[in-house]
């Protein structure tokens, strides 16, 4: 219905403009002719001037009124007025001038009016001329014969010209209507394709596209089938209305190559048109009003990925132009489907990339946390081993060991930010950081005139490099200690090779452990401890 209403509103086309120009030109010509006739009458002044003068003045006023109506856009009213004036002139004008207004009346009716107006005009004009022939029976034979011949020739001329004009005008109207429908069809295809191009979600593209096609082209039912991964079956992907929803819930599908329009179009990659009486038509009990069906292949490149199926209540709904236009629409739908699939693939890739990035970021944070914890624990263990060197201080060109922390050093270590004071002497304190962990601080009292910012940046750079070097030195010391312990263990184990009894092995083990660990006491006991011995019972020998 929407499709038909839009066509009805678009009547102001080229043919209408041509009719308007024809009325204006004919009215101007008639005004000039009537003005000329009026001048001739006024100059010649025949004996009975009143009737022709009245006729000419009336015609002149009527033609002017027709011209005004045409210029204001009242095409239908001006057309009827023009035909009526010419028909009336045929009645009033005497022989042999009746042929001229009669011809114009018939041509105008054929050009401007419909079949009814043309028929009425023909009856009036031809009827008047036939009555003139009958009235001539009372005239002398010589006069009657000439006038009868003139009227008969006039009737034949008017009939032939009127019929030919109406035929060509009708063909022009049909061609114009076809061109208008074709243009409108292409416009609807373009607008629908533009709407489809804006959709990027496949779950929205298919259902919205079938509803949009059905609404714009006033089809009975529209649906889309997509070939599955196996390539053996075309499954219903979208369908219009409540009936389409039932078909979709059934997971309706048709085999590729089956005896159906969908099966044929997906196997041959060519449009298929079928009436409800054709053998290839697959009748569906949910769509009883279908009288004709068109299936169009949906391409992705050169590959058929599905079919667009449109159904109509009319038997001859799909002509060549409709098939071509809808095939363009099916191609646009294929492009939209491909774009939607690519968008979904890219979206999935983006989500996967984001997930991997977040996991990597979390792993990196965890590694940083573990490294920081290990660094903190390592330096805590290192400083807890009663180290002699906990810091140094330079005073009066002397370097002395010093473990005391000044307020500036403490503040820099706690805030992890440089500290500077200018009370009398300038003082700069910078934390020594390994990663995000503070392992110490540096404090200097510069005496030159170097800008404060440059001094802070220089001390900070030195602190960064010192932190790396200190950590390497700590790791090296711990490695040396581990190597020494392993070497001492190997030496103790080597002494076992010269021992031949248990007692000597026990004595040597306790003695060597005491030397190695600096222990003042040690003990070894042999025996099997039962679970009950945990309460104070002695082990069995």
Secondary structure as UniProt FT lines:
FT   HELIX           2..9
FT   HELIX           14..44
FT   TURN            47..48
FT   HELIX           49..71
FT   TURN            72..73
FT   HELIX           75..92
FT   TURN            95..97
FT   HELIX           98..112
FT   HELIX           115..135
FT   HELIX           136..138
FT   HELIX           141..197
FT   HELIX           202..217
FT   STRAND          221..227
FT   TURN            229..230
FT   STRAND          233..239
FT   HELIX           241..249
FT   TURN            250..251
FT   STRAND          253..255
FT   TURN            256..257
FT   HELIX           261..268
FT   STRAND          272..275
FT   TURN            276..277
FT   TURN            279..280
FT   TURN            285..286
FT   TURN            288..289
FT   STRAND          292..300
FT   TURN            301..302
FT   STRAND          303..312
FT   TURN            315..316
FT   HELIX           320..383
FT   STRAND          392..395
FT   TURN            396..397
FT   STRAND          398..401
FT   HELIX           407..415
FT   STRAND          419..421
FT   STRAND          427..434
FT   TURN            435..436
FT   STRAND          437..444
FT   HELIX           452..495
FT   HELIX           496..498
FT   HELIX           502..517
FT   HELIX           531..535
//
